[in-house]
Amino acid sequence: MAPMSQEDIEWFKSTFHPIPKPELPDDSVDYSVYYISSDPTRAVVDEIAETRARLAEVQKTAAELTKDLLKDYIWQREGFKLEITKDDGITSLRGRTNFGDSIEDEWVVVYLLRELTKKHKDIWVKVVDSDGQFLLVEAAGTLPAWLEPEIADNRVWIHQGKLVIIKPKNDKKSNVTEKISLAEARRIIVEEPGRLMRSTMIQEEAFYRLRNYPKQISENLHSAVITVPRKIAFLLHQKPAYISPAVEAFYLRDPIALRPLRSKDSDSFIFKPEDFVTVSVRFTRVGYAQLKSQDFPAPKSWIDKLPSKDDKEAFGRAEMGMKLSCGFEMLLTDPQNQDKVTVREIKLVLEDIETGDESLPSDAEINTWDKREDDERWLDISFEDLDRELKGRGKSNEEQPKGDFGDSNAQENLQRIVAHFEKFLNDESAGFEGADFIDDYGSDSGEEELEELSSDDGEDKEASFDEEEFSRMMKEMMGVPSMPGLQGSSQPSMSQSQVQELDHDSDDELEQIQKLSKDMEAELRGTGALDLNQSRKQTKGKQALSNETAGGSQGNEGEELGSDDEDIDINLAKNLLESLQGQAGAAGPAGNMLSMMNLRMPKDDRGR
């Protein structure tokens, strides 16, 4: 084989690119625990051995915390786990949890990590998800201006239960482009403690969702009484965590997964629709909502097994049991699930039942099981309650009955959002680019100064909201001219006071602007740009032509201009109604806009 020429070698080099590290999957949180000694002068004979020993202690503590705090907890997809790894010569504990649709699972992980840092003073924790530094996202309104997402990697840590941010090396407060590596971050933590920023305000915002932990952990679950085949009741009693993959299989079903359910012969089912028992089943709140909210027609083999709809309680329990049974059926029969650990475990248990190694529980034994049934009011969100919460404080003096809007956490979160929005509206320093950031490093020595800069003294506590101005802006966004001159009226397009503010000494300029406005209006009308309703445009064109032939076009000019106003009003109403109809009862821009203007539209019940 002939040796490659220099030209071929250069070409080969140009085509070679290093394989990038895989990005973090969606709905996943990645966390790392590092042991960093607080005493850099301490001599260590075998640093690697000591690091492994200390991390093993952290791993043991994590297992104890999980056992104590998450005894009956059910994860949506994956649980909290820590494994010793070595990357780029640095030994650490790493873990990754796929939390699916349950955002609360992500915050349970953060809570466990924060508790670990309280129990072990020399460990430092990094945590990111597919959005990057999500703790900074939570505290976005309190961050210094220099802390941009592009330079945030390896700067955000949890240590001794507090949020720690590494400041840039220079003291300039703008145009910070310095990125730091993991090794550099570890060096700064040990050798330059003055660059570590600890801000109480940022920390409170970043950890706001943890304010009710650990009590809130149990509130992430929901127990319901449902009717299922005895096999499923046995499986869930053996291991309640089997509920999550079964619900997900039901929720994410596809035509291939549904094939086994189309059979009319129930003997082909793994979980036959027979031998029913009524038991209490523990769900994640997300999983229960997913199962209950979906309309799912019963398979043919199940239709005769459901009770009459007249008995709402019995039918509701049986319907939920039918959906869950179909989820278990799809979980075990779908080819894409065969390699999952949960599926293999369930199949082994079912084999033991078939061979007689395991026996199904009797009715007497099932009657001894816990029959807990939680309130479902957290699922019910009234439009009136939502509307009242969104209005914030001081919008009305009328006494309104206060109902339950979801659960207490949902109410508190929504009130916090409204409060932040009101604060933004009253921020006099906010310009067209948004509210000004707090441009201070907030280090240990300057923490009081940071809080002083960000205090709320002097701000109005009530949001000043001009509904007329909001209505005018919304009309402009929807393409409806807001200037009187463009609506075909005889008024000039700019008021006397506005023009005089531009130049108090020039009356000629006012006349020129008025003339220019009329000329622009006439030119736009000639091109048809202001005719918002095509059908009416044609009708008016015919009327105008007949009037001009009769010599009366000048006399009907006022009527034509008046009809243009009607066109604009009708077009606006038509667009709003079409937008409301397109929302199909869900949230949307038209409904939100009308709600904020205290206008409520009746529900569209056509076709029901």
Secondary structure as UniProt FT lines:
FT   HELIX           6..15
FT   TURN            26..27
FT   STRAND          28..35
FT   TURN            40..41
FT   HELIX           47..69
FT   TURN            71..72
FT   STRAND          83..87
FT   TURN            88..89
FT   STRAND          90..98
FT   TURN            100..101
FT   HELIX           103..119
FT   TURN            121..122
FT   STRAND          123..129
FT   TURN            130..131
FT   HELIX           134..138
FT   HELIX           140..142
FT   TURN            145..146
FT   HELIX           149..151
FT   TURN            153..155
FT   STRAND          156..159
FT   TURN            160..161
FT   STRAND          162..166
FT   HELIX           182..191
FT   HELIX           193..195
FT   STRAND          196..197
FT   HELIX           200..206
FT   HELIX           208..210
FT   TURN            211..214
FT   HELIX           215..219
FT   STRAND          221..229
FT   HELIX           230..238
FT   HELIX           240..242
FT   HELIX           243..251
FT   HELIX           255..258
FT   HELIX           259..262
FT   HELIX           266..268
FT   STRAND          276..284
FT   HELIX           285..293
FT   HELIX           300..303
FT   TURN            304..305
FT   TURN            309..310
FT   HELIX           312..333
FT   HELIX           335..337
FT   TURN            338..339
FT   HELIX           341..355
FT   HELIX           363..367
FT   HELIX           377..379
FT   HELIX           383..391
FT   HELIX           408..425
FT   TURN            428..429
FT   TURN            432..433
FT   TURN            445..446
FT   HELIX           447..453
FT   TURN            457..458
FT   HELIX           467..477
FT   TURN            478..479
FT   HELIX           484..487
FT   HELIX           496..502
FT   TURN            504..505
FT   HELIX           507..527
FT   TURN            528..530
FT   HELIX           534..549
FT   TURN            550..551
FT   TURN            553..556
FT   HELIX           557..583
FT   TURN            584..585
FT   HELIX           589..596
FT   TURN            597..598
FT   TURN            606..607
//
